[in-house]
Amino acid sequence: MTLLNAPEFNEKKEAARRKLWIGCVVAVVVIAIFAFTGFAMGHGWFFMNLPAEHKVGNLLAAVQAKDYSKAYGIFYNDPGWQQHPDKYKDYPLKRFTEDFSTESDWKGPITSYHVDCSKRDSTGVVVGSTINGTTPLTLKTQRSDSTISFYLPGVVLKCGL
């Protein structure tokens, strides 16, 4: 093929090609903004930690409603825990209820809560919450079995960047 018999310029084809490139660039920018926004807001890249935050929110909602049996099932990821209470004898329901209903590290029963942010570690997701308006509570959801546990006492999760 020489310059004299080159194909004719197809304006429609070039316009479609240009629109495709612009669309790809816009898609990459939108995905990057979405990924960074989740990280900057404290919910993980692409908001990947939201399921763990939702689980902790359900636990705290059950405790606030004083439905300790349901909250205990959420805590151990076992809604039918009543069928085999011996399995949880290290931290029984009575102790769980005392921790969440009487004077404790977070200043008594939970009357209000807010799930603030979360961060991943090697074995799960650490979720930071605010209890009763001012008191921080840090819980961890285990990736292996989806149970919830208390995180290191005194450790407060820093949200955002």
Secondary structure as UniProt FT lines:
FT   HELIX           3..5
FT   HELIX           11..41
FT   HELIX           45..47
FT   TURN            48..49
FT   HELIX           50..64
FT   TURN            65..66
FT   HELIX           68..75
FT   TURN            76..77
FT   TURN            79..80
FT   HELIX           81..83
FT   HELIX           85..88
FT   TURN            89..90
FT   HELIX           93..101
FT   TURN            105..106
FT   STRAND          113..120
FT   STRAND          124..131
FT   TURN            132..134
FT   STRAND          135..142
FT   TURN            143..145
FT   STRAND          148..150
FT   TURN            153..154
//
